[in-house]
Amino acid sequence: MTTGKRFAQRTKDHSDERVLDARARAVLNALHAEPRGRVLQAYLRAMGRAKG
């Protein structure tokens, strides 16, 4: 069950179709800030899977 579904069940608020949790929002913001061609590396870094 996703965070959005839990929120909708808990609050009985079904007006928003999707609610992102803090981690997902942080990852998406990090990816959006990266220049083209470096998004995959940023994703791996954000998920803690980067080879170093």
Summary of the structure (lengths in Angstrom):
residues: 52
radius of gyration: 14.6
end to end distance: 33.3
largest distance: 44.8
contacts: 95
relative contact order: 0.13
helix: 56%
strand: 0%
